[in-house]
Amino acid sequence: DNAMDGGAQQSSPWEPPGPGAADQEGVPGERDRGEGPPEVKRSQPLFIHGCSRQLPEEEPRASSLPSIPNPFPELCSPSNSPILSSPALGQGPPREGISHVVKVFGEDGACRSLEVSAGTTARQLCEMLVRRTRALQDHSWALVELHQHLALERCLEDHESVVEVQSSWPPGADSRFVFRKNFAKYELFKSNTSFFPEVMVSSCLEANKSMAHSELIQNFLNSGSCPEVQGFLQLREAGRKVWKRFYFSLRRSGLYYSTKGTSKDPRHLQYFADLTESNIYYVTQGKKLYGTPTEFGFCIKPYKVRSGVKGLKLLCSEDEQSRSCWMAAFRLFKYGMQLYRNYQQAQARLSQPPWIGPTPLRSVSDNALVAMDFSGCTGRVIENPSEVLTVALEEAQAWRKKTTHRYSLPATCQSSPLSAAIHRTQPWFHGRISREDTQQLIGRQGLVDGVFLVRESQRNPKGFVLSLCHLQRVKHYLILPSEEEGRLYFTMDDGQTRFADLIQLVEFHQINRGILPCKLRHYCTCVAL
């Protein structure tokens, strides 16, 4: 029996040594006295010590050599060996006190390499990039983890370690960080009614009959109780391209689906995933790669799944509102109050940017803006919407006259070439971008009410298009030039409301809704790294 056991141990070359192996092997005892060298197990590495010709002062020089990734991390290396385990290979957490290189891409494909410490968070890296690109500081800048070969992406939370996330990528994978806007990152704390439809949180409201629908987030902030979400989702069966519709329920213990209709009986609930040990990703090309029934797919990727499609839990919702609800609920369940603390810290940093000075920047998307009339000695707030249009046109005429006198233009030149092209200098103008690319850009930067951009019309060579997101859908409004009394104007309502240039049109609708379903709040922009 002992011989059989010994043979079984030797036949498994990767078995770790027992607790007493070192004592039996390294210290000579009575058994091996005079009986030749001790037996060395084949599962143990054999260290060859330096020869006697090596000088003592040359021994510590090995630690000063550059770090070389260890191709055999399962074998123990000497303490003074220059061969180190690389965190990028996923062999452990990043080493503290060592600088790491992180490569970040912009939306135009350009990249920039940054040297950061192991504890650098996503928010700190975003602030570093904002300073270097001289962009406007706000809390909507985000670092996106993108796996192109899997068509998966997610926005890193502000507190996440960038180096730790990068170290989880498999070697040679087509993964990257992308620096861009994400206006929907903290929108769930601002308008929770749009992120949590009543039909998907009905059981939570029934359990707390005294709680109104608008108090879901406030209840979470007060008690830490996350809203339970339920609804139908399409589920892709493991190893097959078949999608089936199940009724899912998200609870504190995990995500479940019912094997019998909408029943929530414990006998019918099947455990599906643990969110605390997974990351949640948007699926960007679901129909092409996974055959999703709709374009609103998302994926639960466990930490242990490093590469490949195997192990991914693919889901698909019926519309964007349902997907946004599930994604917001996943974030609340996974991060809890840490998510709200991130939001509070971002708001505090926005009110006092340390690299600008003591005067805070006013965001162009501030909802506190009101229309005012400065034609008199003192300004006054305009409350009548019809009067707002009149005052805006009067200010446009006055501004045009001042500009004409300032540059001493001839009387016959009624339209300045500068005013006809000044919109090209604005960050919200994107030139000849197509309709499809526009919808993808707005979708990437967050389907939040008021996200917009202005582009050239592809159908009308002299016109422009205002693309605006409302109720998680992108709508397009044609802007046409009109001429009256030799002056050039721009209008979206057949001349009922006219603007001297596109800048005035945009600034007007940032304060007043006009014919639009909502005000212009956030403009899509791309910065060059």
Residue pairs with C-beta under 8 A, 6 or more apart in sequence:
9 15
9 41
9 43
10 41
10 42
10 43
12 43
13 42
13 43
14 43
14 74
15 43
16 43
17 41
17 43
17 44
21 41
21 44
24 38
25 38
25 39
25 40
25 41
25 44
28 38
32 38
40 46
45 75
45 76
47 78
50 59
59 80
60 80
62 80
62 81
62 82
63 80
63 82
65 82
66 82
67 82
67 84
67 86
68 82
68 83
68 84
69 83
69 84
69 85
69 86
69 88
69 89
70 77
70 83
70 84
70 85
70 86
70 91
73 85
73 89
73 91
77 83
77 84
85 91
85 92
87 93
87 94
87 95
87 100
87 163
87 167
88 166
88 167
88 169
88 171
89 167
89 171
90 167
90 168
90 169
90 170
90 306
93 118
93 164
93 167
94 100
94 118
94 161
94 163
94 164
94 167
95 118
96 117
96 118
96 119
97 117
97 118
98 117
98 118
99 115
99 116
99 117
100 115
100 116
100 117
100 118
100 163
100 166
101 113
101 114
101 115
101 116
102 113
102 114
102 115
102 116
102 120
102 125
102 162
102 163
102 166
102 177
103 111
103 112
103 113
103 114
103 176
103 177
104 111
104 112
104 113
104 114
104 125
104 129
104 143
104 176
104 177
104 178
104 179
104 529
105 111
105 176
105 177
105 178
105 179
105 529
106 112
106 178
106 179
106 180
106 526
106 527
106 528
106 529
107 178
107 180
107 441
107 444
107 526
108 526
108 528
110 528
110 529
111 176
111 529
112 129
112 132
112 529
114 125
114 128
114 129
116 124
116 125
116 128
116 162
116 163
117 163
118 161
118 163
118 164
119 161
119 163
120 161
120 162
120 163
121 158
121 159
121 160
121 161
121 162
122 142
122 143
122 156
122 157
122 158
122 159
122 160
122 162
123 158
123 159
123 342
123 345
123 346
125 143
125 162
126 141
126 142
126 143
126 179
127 137
127 349
129 135
129 141
129 179
129 529
130 136
130 137
130 141
131 355
132 529
133 527
133 528
133 529
135 141
135 525
135 527
136 361
137 349
137 350
137 353
137 355
137 356
137 361
138 350
138 363
139 185
139 186
139 343
139 346
139 347
139 349
139 350
140 181
140 182
140 183
140 185
140 446
140 522
141 179
141 180
141 181
141 182
142 155
142 156
142 179
142 180
142 181
142 182
142 185
143 155
143 156
143 162
143 177
143 178
143 179
144 153
144 154
144 155
144 156
144 177
144 178
144 179
144 180
144 182
145 153
145 154
145 155
145 156
145 165
145 175
145 177
146 152
146 153
146 175
146 176
146 177
146 178
147 153
147 173
147 174
147 175
147 281
148 174
148 175
148 176
149 173
149 174
150 289
150 309
150 312
151 283
151 284
151 285
151 286
151 288
151 289
151 290
152 281
152 282
152 283
152 284
152 299
152 301
153 178
153 281
153 282
153 284
154 279
154 280
154 281
154 282
155 182
155 185
156 162
156 165
157 331
157 335
157 338
157 339
157 342
158 342
158 345
158 346
159 338
159 342
162 177
166 177
168 303
168 306
169 175
169 306
170 306
170 307
173 307
179 527
179 529
180 444
180 445
180 526
181 445
181 446
181 522
181 524
181 525
182 445
182 446
183 445
183 446
183 448
183 451
183 522
184 324
184 446
184 447
184 448
185 446
186 342
186 343
186 346
187 194
187 195
187 446
187 448
188 195
188 196
188 217
188 328
188 331
188 332
189 217
189 340
189 343
191 449
192 214
192 216
192 217
193 213
193 214
194 321
194 449
194 471
194 472
195 324
195 325
195 328
196 213
196 216
196 227
196 229
196 325
196 328
196 329
197 321
197 322
197 325
198 205
198 213
199 231
200 229
200 230
200 231
200 322
200 325
201 213
201 216
201 227
201 228
201 229
202 230
203 228
203 230
203 264
204 216
204 227
204 228
204 229
205 211
205 213
207 228
208 219
211 219
216 227
219 225
219 227
220 226
220 227
220 332
221 337
221 340
224 336
224 337
226 252
226 329
226 332
226 333
226 336
227 329
227 332
228 249
228 250
228 251
229 249
229 250
229 325
229 326
229 329
230 247
230 248
230 249
230 250
230 264
231 247
231 248
231 317
231 322
231 325
231 326
232 245
232 246
232 247
232 248
232 318
233 245
233 246
233 248
233 257
233 315
233 316
233 317
233 326
234 243
234 244
234 245
234 292
234 293
234 294
234 315
234 316
234 317
234 318
235 243
235 244
235 245
235 246
235 257
235 314
235 315
235 316
236 242
236 243
236 290
236 292
236 314
236 315
236 316
237 243
237 244
241 290
241 291
243 291
243 292
243 293
243 316
246 257
246 258
246 259
247 257
247 258
247 261
247 262
247 263
248 255
248 256
248 257
248 258
248 272
248 315
249 255
249 256
249 257
249 258
249 264
249 269
250 256
250 326
250 329
250 330
250 333
252 333
254 271
254 272
254 273
254 274
254 275
255 271
255 272
255 273
255 274
255 275
255 300
256 269
256 270
256 271
256 272
257 269
257 270
257 272
258 264
258 268
258 269
258 270
259 268
259 269
259 270
260 268
272 313
273 300
273 302
273 313
274 302
275 300
275 330
275 333
275 334
276 334
277 302
277 303
277 304
278 300
278 301
278 302
278 303
278 313
279 300
279 301
279 303
280 298
280 299
280 300
280 301
280 327
280 330
280 331
280 334
281 298
281 299
281 300
281 301
282 297
282 298
282 299
282 327
283 289
283 290
283 292
283 297
283 298
283 299
283 314
283 316
286 292
286 294
286 295
286 296
286 297
286 314
286 316
287 295
290 297
290 314
292 314
292 316
293 316
294 316
294 317
294 318
294 319
296 316
296 317
296 318
296 319
296 320
296 322
296 323
297 314
297 315
297 316
297 317
297 323
298 315
298 316
298 317
298 323
298 326
298 327
299 312
299 313
299 314
299 315
300 312
300 313
300 315
301 311
301 312
301 313
302 311
302 313
304 311
305 311
305 312
315 326
317 323
317 326
320 447
320 472
320 473
321 472
324 447
324 472
331 339
332 339
350 360
350 361
350 363
351 360
352 358
352 360
353 360
353 361
364 510
364 523
365 450
365 510
365 521
365 522
367 519
367 521
369 510
369 511
370 381
370 382
370 511
371 381
371 382
371 388
371 391
371 511
371 512
372 379
372 380
372 381
372 382
373 379
373 380
373 382
373 391
375 391
375 394
382 388
382 391
385 512
388 512
389 497
392 497
392 499
392 504
392 508
393 497
393 498
396 498
396 499
396 500
396 504
399 500
399 504
400 487
400 500
403 416
403 419
404 416
407 416
409 416
414 486
414 487
414 488
415 487
415 488
419 500
419 501
420 488
420 501
422 501
422 503
423 429
423 454
423 501
423 502
423 503
424 431
426 454
426 502
426 503
426 506
427 523
427 525
428 452
428 453
428 454
428 506
428 523
428 524
428 525
429 453
429 454
429 455
429 502
430 438
430 441
430 453
430 454
430 455
430 524
431 455
431 456
432 455
432 456
432 458
433 441
433 453
433 455
433 456
434 458
435 458
435 465
435 467
435 476
438 453
438 455
438 467
438 474
438 476
439 467
439 474
441 453
441 524
441 526
442 451
442 452
442 453
442 467
442 469
442 474
442 524
443 474
445 451
445 522
445 524
446 522
447 469
447 472
447 473
447 474
448 469
448 521
448 522
449 469
449 470
449 471
449 518
449 521
450 468
450 469
450 470
450 518
450 519
450 520
450 521
450 522
451 468
451 469
451 521
451 522
451 523
451 524
452 466
452 467
452 468
452 469
452 520
452 521
452 522
452 523
452 524
453 466
453 467
453 523
453 524
454 464
454 465
454 466
454 467
454 479
454 502
454 506
455 464
455 465
455 467
456 463
456 464
456 465
457 463
457 464
457 465
457 478
457 479
460 478
460 480
462 480
462 481
463 478
463 479
463 480
463 481
464 478
464 479
464 490
464 502
465 476
465 477
465 478
465 479
466 476
466 477
466 479
466 492
466 505
466 516
467 474
467 475
467 476
467 477
468 474
468 475
468 476
468 477
468 516
468 517
468 518
468 520
469 475
470 516
470 517
470 518
471 517
475 517
477 492
477 515
477 516
478 492
479 490
479 491
479 492
479 502
479 505
480 490
480 491
480 492
481 488
481 489
481 490
482 488
482 489
482 490
482 491
482 495
482 498
483 489
484 495
484 498
489 495
489 498
489 499
489 500
490 498
490 499
490 500
490 501
490 502
490 505
491 497
491 498
491 499
492 505
492 514
492 515
493 514
493 515
497 514
497 515
499 505
499 508
506 520
506 523
508 514
509 516
509 519
509 520
510 519
510 520
510 521
511 519
512 519
513 519
